[in-house]
Amino acid sequence: MMPGFLLLKADGLIYGDEKELLQLAARTREWQRPLTILTTSPFRFCFRLEEPAEEEETEETEENESGIGDTKKRQGRDS
């Protein structure tokens, strides 16, 4: 009997070896666990997606954060 056929049975019962049925039940609980945790959690985890900055803006920001841009400006003034 094909496993998918069991889902179509009117009574919804699965017959088999007790050890295999216990293993199936354990695997089913393991498979459902992430969804169960999400639906019962009082908090939701979410992300905020932002469009990437233009390449020039990114380079300027990196220079300012590392202090490289300031050094170049000072060198230009000192010469």
C-alpha positions as CSV (number, residue, x, y, z in Angstrom):
1,M,0.0,0.0,0.0
2,M,1.4,3.4,-0.9
3,P,1.9,5.9,1.9
4,G,-0.2,8.6,0.2
5,F,-3.2,6.3,0.0
6,L,-3.4,6.3,3.8
7,L,-4.2,10.0,3.8
8,L,-7.2,9.4,1.5
9,K,-8.8,6.7,3.7
10,A,-12.2,7.7,5.1
11,D,-11.5,6.5,8.7
12,G,-8.1,8.3,8.8
13,L,-6.6,5.4,10.7
14,I,-3.1,4.0,10.1
15,Y,-2.5,0.4,10.9
16,G,0.9,-1.2,11.4
17,D,3.6,-2.3,13.8
18,E,3.4,-0.5,17.1
19,K,7.2,0.4,17.1
20,E,6.9,1.9,13.6
21,L,3.7,3.9,14.5
22,L,5.4,5.3,17.6
23,Q,8.4,6.3,15.4
24,L,6.0,7.9,12.8
25,A,4.3,9.9,15.6
26,A,7.6,11.1,17.0
27,R,8.8,12.2,13.5
28,T,5.5,13.9,12.9
29,R,5.8,15.9,16.2
30,E,9.4,16.8,15.2
31,W,8.2,17.9,11.8
32,Q,5.4,20.1,13.3
33,R,7.5,21.5,16.1
34,P,8.8,24.7,14.3
35,L,5.2,25.6,13.3
36,T,3.9,24.9,16.8
37,I,6.5,27.1,18.4
38,L,5.7,29.9,15.9
39,T,2.0,29.8,16.5
40,T,2.2,29.6,20.3
41,S,5.0,32.2,20.9
42,P,3.9,35.6,22.3
43,F,6.5,37.3,20.1
44,R,7.1,37.5,16.4
45,F,10.5,37.6,14.8
46,C,10.6,39.9,11.8
47,F,13.1,41.6,9.5
48,R,13.2,45.1,8.0
49,L,14.4,45.0,4.4
50,E,15.9,48.0,2.9
51,E,17.1,48.7,-0.6
52,P,21.0,48.6,-0.8
53,A,22.7,52.0,-1.0
54,E,24.3,53.2,-4.2
55,E,27.9,52.1,-4.6
56,E,29.2,55.7,-4.2
57,E,27.2,56.3,-1.0
58,T,28.6,53.0,0.4
59,E,32.2,54.0,-0.3
60,E,31.7,57.4,1.3
61,T,30.1,55.9,4.4
62,E,32.9,53.3,4.7
63,E,35.6,56.1,4.4
64,N,33.9,58.3,7.0
65,E,33.5,55.4,9.5
66,S,37.1,54.3,9.1
67,G,38.5,57.9,9.2
68,I,40.2,57.5,5.8
69,G,38.1,60.3,4.3
70,D,39.1,62.7,7.1
71,T,42.8,61.9,6.5
72,K,42.6,62.6,2.8
73,K,40.9,66.0,3.5
74,R,43.6,67.0,6.0
75,Q,46.4,66.0,3.7
76,G,44.8,68.1,1.0
77,R,44.6,71.1,3.3
78,D,48.2,70.7,4.6
79,S,49.8,70.6,1.2
